[in-house]
C-alpha cells in the first residue's frame, strides 16, 4: 500500500453544516488529536491539574455500570493516571445523563471524546442539516468520496428524524467540562481516513451494493415516531456498532475499518493523553469499550492505521466482456454435452 498524505482539519466548535468527506492530503498523528476547550479556562484547568492527583475518587455503583477503569504511568504529579472509559449508546437520553453525572462527579483534567475535528459539528447539533442534491453533486465534482457523501447524507437524514441527536453525549461531556475548565480532546481517527480505508478495501461488487443499500435505506426510513420508538426499546445498546455488525455480514471489511482499527487508534491516542495527565474521562460508544481495553498499552503501529490503501486496478470493459464471453461459452459447451448424453 502506498501512503498518501492527509489534509489537516482546522477545528472550530461551530463546525460545518454537515461533514465533508474528501480524500485526505496531509496530517500527522499529533495534529489529529485536537484540543477544543476554551483557552480562557486555562487558569481553572491548571488549578484542577494541581489537585486532581491528591483527590482520587471512586465512582458510585449507579454510575459505574458502563465504565471500564484503566491506569498507566504518567508524567503528571502523582506519577499515575486514572482513565475512566465511559461506554454510551450514542442515541440515548440515559447515556447523556450518565456522562453528565460522571464528569460532574470526577471533574477530570481531560475529557476525551470519540470525535475528530471533521465531526466537531456534533457539539452544535442545531447547525446540522441534510445536504441537498446540489450540494452532494458539488462535493462529488470536487472529488469527494462518493461513499462518504452518501454516508454523511444518510446519517443526516436519520438525525433529522430523531428526538435524541446522535452523539448528544459528546455535547453534554463538552459542556460539562467547560463548567469547571477541563481540557477537551478529540481523539478519534480522522473520519476522512476511516472512510477512504473502508472504501479502498472493499471489492467493486461490495461498493456497488453498499451505495445502493445506503441510498435505499435513506429513502425508505421509518417514520420519526417509529424510529424513535425502536430506539427507546433498545436504549441501552450502541446502535451504531450494532448496525455495523449487521452490515458486516454482507460487507466483512466494515467491522475491520469502522470498529477494530478505530479501537486501536483511540487506545493509542488515549494512552498518549493519559501519560501527560492524572485523570481522564473518555466518552466512547459501548462497542469500543472492550477493543480499547484489549489494546491498552499494547504496541500499535499508528502509521498502518492512517495509511490510505492504493486504489484497486480498474477492470477494463474488454476484460469484463471477455470474461462474460468465456462464461457463456462454457455454459453452452456444458449444456451441449449434457443434451448429447440424453439422446
C-alpha positions as CSV (number, residue, x, y, z in Angstrom):
1,X,0.0,0.0,0.0
2,X,1.2,3.5,-0.8
3,X,1.0,6.0,1.9
4,X,-1.0,9.1,0.9
5,X,-0.7,12.4,2.7
6,X,-3.6,13.7,4.7
7,X,-5.1,17.1,4.9
8,X,-5.2,18.8,8.3
9,X,-8.6,20.0,9.6
10,X,-9.0,23.2,11.5
11,X,-11.2,22.6,14.5
12,X,-14.0,25.0,15.4
13,X,-16.8,24.4,17.8
14,X,-19.2,26.0,15.3
15,X,-18.4,23.2,12.8
16,X,-19.7,22.7,9.3
17,X,-23.4,22.4,8.4
18,X,-22.6,18.8,7.6
19,X,-19.4,16.7,7.5
20,X,-17.4,16.8,4.2
21,X,-15.7,13.6,3.3
22,X,-12.9,14.1,0.9
23,X,-9.6,12.4,0.0
24,X,-7.1,13.4,2.7
25,X,-3.8,15.1,1.7
26,X,-1.5,15.9,4.9
27,X,-1.8,15.2,8.6
28,X,0.3,13.7,11.4
29,X,-0.9,11.9,14.5
30,X,-0.1,14.9,16.7
31,X,-2.3,17.1,14.5
32,X,-5.2,14.6,14.5
33,X,-5.7,14.9,18.3
34,X,-7.4,18.3,18.8
35,X,-7.9,20.3,21.9
36,X,-11.1,22.3,21.7
37,X,-11.7,23.6,25.2
38,X,-11.9,27.3,25.9
39,X,-8.4,28.8,26.4
40,X,-9.9,31.3,28.8
41,X,-10.4,28.5,31.3
42,X,-6.7,27.7,31.4
43,X,-6.2,29.1,35.0
44,X,-9.1,27.0,36.3
45,X,-7.8,23.9,34.5
46,X,-4.3,24.4,35.9
47,X,-5.8,24.6,39.4
48,X,-7.7,21.4,38.8
49,X,-4.4,19.8,37.5
50,X,-2.7,20.6,40.7
51,X,-5.3,19.0,43.0
52,X,-6.5,16.0,40.9
53,X,-3.8,13.6,41.9
54,X,-4.3,14.4,45.6
55,X,-8.0,13.6,45.5
56,X,-8.7,10.2,43.6
57,X,-12.4,9.5,43.5
58,X,-14.3,6.2,43.2
59,X,-17.5,6.3,41.2
60,X,-20.7,5.2,43.0
61,X,-22.1,1.9,41.8
62,X,-25.0,3.5,39.9
63,X,-22.5,5.4,37.7
64,X,-20.0,2.6,37.1
65,X,-22.1,0.1,35.2
66,X,-20.9,1.3,31.8
67,X,-17.4,2.3,32.9
68,X,-14.1,0.5,32.4
69,X,-11.2,1.8,34.6
70,X,-7.7,1.8,33.1
71,X,-4.4,3.1,34.5
72,X,-1.0,4.0,33.3
73,X,2.2,5.8,34.4
74,X,2.1,9.5,33.9
75,X,4.4,12.5,33.8
76,X,1.8,14.4,35.8
77,X,2.1,14.9,39.6
78,X,1.5,11.6,41.3
79,X,3.0,9.5,38.5
80,X,-0.2,7.6,37.7
81,X,-3.2,8.4,35.5
82,X,-6.7,7.0,36.1
83,X,-8.7,6.6,32.9
84,X,-12.5,6.2,33.1
85,X,-13.7,4.7,29.9
86,X,-17.4,5.5,29.6
87,X,-19.5,3.5,27.1
88,X,-22.5,5.1,25.6
89,X,-25.4,4.1,23.4
90,X,-25.0,7.2,21.1
91,X,-28.7,7.7,20.7
92,X,-29.8,7.7,24.3
93,X,-31.0,10.2,26.9
94,X,-29.8,7.9,29.6
95,X,-26.3,7.9,28.2
96,X,-26.4,11.7,28.2
97,X,-27.4,11.8,31.9
98,X,-24.7,9.2,32.8
99,X,-22.0,11.1,31.1
100,X,-23.0,14.4,32.7
101,X,-23.1,12.8,36.2
102,X,-19.8,11.1,35.8
103,X,-17.9,14.1,34.6
104,X,-19.6,16.3,37.2
105,X,-18.6,13.8,39.9
106,X,-15.0,13.2,38.8
107,X,-14.1,16.6,37.3
108,X,-11.2,15.0,35.3
109,X,-8.3,17.1,33.9
110,X,-9.2,15.8,30.4
111,X,-12.4,14.7,28.7
112,X,-11.5,12.6,25.7
113,X,-14.2,12.3,23.0
114,X,-14.8,9.7,20.2
115,X,-14.7,12.5,17.7
116,X,-12.3,14.1,15.2
117,X,-12.2,17.7,14.0
118,X,-14.3,17.0,11.0
119,X,-17.1,15.8,13.2
120,X,-17.0,18.7,15.7
121,X,-20.4,19.8,14.4
122,X,-21.9,17.1,16.7
123,X,-21.1,19.6,19.5
124,X,-23.5,22.1,17.9
125,X,-26.3,19.9,16.5
126,X,-28.6,22.8,15.7
127,X,-26.3,23.5,12.7
128,X,-26.6,20.1,11.2
129,X,-28.7,19.8,8.0
130,X,-29.4,17.3,5.3
131,X,-27.2,18.1,2.3
132,X,-29.2,19.0,-0.8
133,X,-28.7,17.1,-4.1
134,X,-26.9,20.1,-5.5
135,X,-24.5,20.2,-2.5
136,X,-23.9,16.5,-2.9
137,X,-23.2,16.8,-6.6
138,X,-20.8,19.8,-5.9
139,X,-18.9,17.7,-3.4
140,X,-18.6,14.8,-5.9
141,X,-17.3,17.2,-8.5
142,X,-14.6,18.2,-6.0
143,X,-13.5,14.6,-5.9
144,X,-15.1,13.8,-2.6
145,X,-15.5,10.1,-1.9
146,X,-19.0,9.1,-3.2
147,X,-19.4,6.7,-0.3
148,X,-18.5,9.5,2.2
149,X,-21.0,11.8,0.5
150,X,-23.9,9.3,0.7
151,X,-22.9,8.2,4.1
152,X,-23.0,11.7,5.6
153,X,-26.3,12.3,3.8
154,X,-27.7,9.1,5.2
155,X,-26.6,10.0,8.8
156,X,-28.1,13.5,8.4
157,X,-31.4,12.0,7.2
158,X,-31.6,9.7,10.2
159,X,-30.6,12.5,12.6
160,X,-33.3,14.8,11.3
161,X,-36.0,12.3,12.4
162,X,-34.7,11.6,15.9
163,X,-35.8,13.1,19.2
164,X,-32.3,12.5,20.6
165,X,-29.5,13.7,18.4
166,X,-26.9,11.0,17.7
167,X,-23.7,11.8,19.7
168,X,-25.5,14.2,22.1
169,X,-23.5,12.6,24.9
170,X,-20.4,14.3,23.4
171,X,-22.0,17.7,23.5
172,X,-23.0,17.1,27.1
173,X,-19.5,16.0,28.0
174,X,-18.0,19.1,26.3
175,X,-20.4,21.4,28.1
176,X,-19.8,19.8,31.5
177,X,-16.0,20.0,31.1
178,X,-16.4,23.7,30.2
179,X,-18.2,24.4,33.5
180,X,-15.0,23.7,35.6
181,X,-12.3,24.4,33.0
182,X,-11.4,20.9,32.0
183,X,-9.5,20.2,28.8
184,X,-11.4,18.5,25.9
185,X,-9.6,16.3,23.4
186,X,-11.0,14.9,20.1
187,X,-9.1,11.7,19.9
188,X,-10.7,9.6,17.2
189,X,-9.1,8.8,13.8
190,X,-9.9,11.5,11.2
191,X,-13.1,10.4,9.5
192,X,-11.6,11.0,6.1
193,X,-9.0,8.3,6.8
194,X,-11.7,5.9,8.0
195,X,-13.9,6.5,5.0
196,X,-11.2,6.1,2.5
197,X,-9.7,3.0,4.1
198,X,-13.2,1.5,4.2
199,X,-13.8,2.3,0.5
200,X,-10.4,1.2,-0.8
201,X,-10.5,-2.1,1.0
202,X,-13.9,-3.1,-0.5
203,X,-14.2,-5.1,-3.7
204,X,-16.1,-3.4,-6.6
205,X,-19.2,-5.5,-6.1
206,X,-19.4,-4.7,-2.4
207,X,-19.0,-1.0,-3.2
208,X,-22.0,-1.1,-5.6
209,X,-24.2,-3.0,-3.1
210,X,-23.2,-0.7,-0.2
211,X,-24.0,2.5,-2.1
212,X,-27.4,1.0,-3.2
213,X,-28.1,0.0,0.4
214,X,-27.4,3.5,1.8
215,X,-29.5,5.1,-0.9
216,X,-32.4,2.7,-0.4
217,X,-32.4,2.9,3.4
218,X,-32.2,6.7,3.4
219,X,-35.2,7.0,1.0
220,X,-37.3,4.4,2.9
221,X,-36.5,5.3,6.5
222,X,-39.2,4.6,9.1
223,X,-41.4,7.4,10.3
224,X,-40.0,9.6,13.1
225,X,-42.4,8.1,15.6
226,X,-41.5,4.5,14.6
227,X,-37.8,5.3,14.5
228,X,-37.8,6.9,18.0
229,X,-39.9,4.0,19.4
230,X,-37.4,1.5,18.1
231,X,-34.5,3.3,19.6
232,X,-36.3,3.7,23.0
233,X,-36.8,0.0,23.1
234,X,-33.1,-0.5,22.5
235,X,-32.0,2.4,24.8
236,X,-29.0,0.6,26.3
237,X,-27.4,-0.6,23.0
238,X,-24.7,1.1,21.0
239,X,-26.9,1.3,17.8
240,X,-24.1,2.4,15.5
241,X,-21.9,-0.6,16.3
242,X,-25.0,-2.9,16.1
243,X,-25.8,-1.6,12.6
244,X,-22.1,-2.1,11.5
245,X,-22.1,-5.6,12.9
246,X,-25.2,-6.4,10.9
247,X,-23.9,-4.9,7.7
248,X,-20.6,-6.7,8.1
249,X,-22.4,-9.9,7.4
250,X,-22.6,-8.7,3.8
251,X,-19.6,-6.4,3.9
252,X,-16.9,-8.0,6.0
253,X,-14.4,-5.1,5.9
254,X,-16.8,-2.7,7.7
255,X,-16.1,-4.1,11.2
256,X,-12.3,-4.0,10.5
257,X,-12.1,-0.4,9.4
258,X,-15.1,1.2,11.2
259,X,-14.6,-0.5,14.6
260,X,-11.5,-2.6,15.1
261,X,-9.0,-0.2,13.6
262,X,-10.5,2.7,15.5
263,X,-10.3,0.7,18.7
264,X,-6.6,0.5,18.2
265,X,-6.2,4.2,17.2
266,X,-8.2,5.5,20.1
267,X,-6.5,3.2,22.6
268,X,-3.1,4.6,21.4
269,X,-4.2,8.2,21.3
270,X,-5.9,7.9,24.7
271,X,-2.8,6.4,26.2
272,X,-0.8,9.4,24.9
273,X,-3.1,11.8,26.6
274,X,-3.2,9.8,29.8
275,X,0.6,9.7,30.1
276,X,0.6,13.6,30.4
277,X,-2.3,13.9,32.9
278,X,-3.5,12.4,36.1
279,X,-7.2,11.9,35.4
280,X,-9.1,11.3,32.1
281,X,-12.7,10.5,31.3
282,X,-13.0,9.1,27.8
283,X,-16.5,9.0,26.2
284,X,-16.9,6.4,23.5
285,X,-19.6,4.1,22.1
286,X,-20.1,0.9,24.1
287,X,-19.0,-1.1,21.1
288,X,-15.4,0.3,21.5
289,X,-15.0,-0.5,25.2
290,X,-13.6,-3.9,25.0
291,X,-11.4,-3.2,22.0
292,X,-9.8,-0.1,23.6
293,X,-9.2,-2.2,26.8
294,X,-7.8,-5.1,24.8
295,X,-5.2,-2.8,23.1
296,X,-4.4,-0.7,26.1
297,X,-0.6,-0.3,26.5
298,X,-0.1,-2.7,23.6
299,X,2.3,-1.9,20.8
300,X,0.3,-0.3,17.9
301,X,1.8,0.9,14.6
302,X,-0.2,4.1,14.1
303,X,1.2,4.6,10.6
304,X,-0.5,1.4,9.5
305,X,-3.8,2.8,10.7
306,X,-3.6,6.2,8.9
307,X,-2.3,4.9,5.5
308,X,-4.7,5.1,2.6
309,X,-4.5,1.9,0.5
310,X,-3.7,2.3,-3.1
311,X,-6.7,2.2,-5.5
312,X,-7.5,-1.3,-6.8
313,X,-6.9,-1.6,-10.6
314,X,-9.9,-0.7,-12.6
315,X,-11.3,-3.7,-14.6
316,X,-11.4,-2.7,-18.2
317,X,-14.6,-3.2,-20.3
318,X,-12.7,-5.5,-22.6
319,X,-11.8,-7.8,-19.7
320,X,-15.4,-7.8,-18.4
321,X,-16.8,-8.6,-21.9
322,X,-14.1,-11.3,-22.4
323,X,-15.0,-12.9,-19.0
324,X,-18.7,-12.9,-19.8
325,X,-17.9,-14.4,-23.2
326,X,-15.9,-17.2,-21.7
327,X,-18.6,-17.9,-19.1
328,X,-21.3,-18.0,-21.8
329,X,-19.2,-20.3,-24.0
330,X,-18.6,-22.6,-21.0
331,X,-22.3,-22.9,-20.3
332,X,-23.0,-23.6,-24.0
333,X,-20.4,-26.4,-24.1
334,X,-21.6,-28.0,-20.8
335,X,-25.2,-27.7,-22.0
336,X,-24.3,-29.3,-25.3
337,X,-22.5,-32.2,-23.6
338,X,-25.5,-32.7,-21.2
339,X,-28.1,-32.7,-24.1
340,X,-26.0,-35.1,-26.2
341,X,-25.9,-37.6,-23.3
342,X,-29.7,-37.6,-23.1
343,X,-30.1,-38.7,-26.8
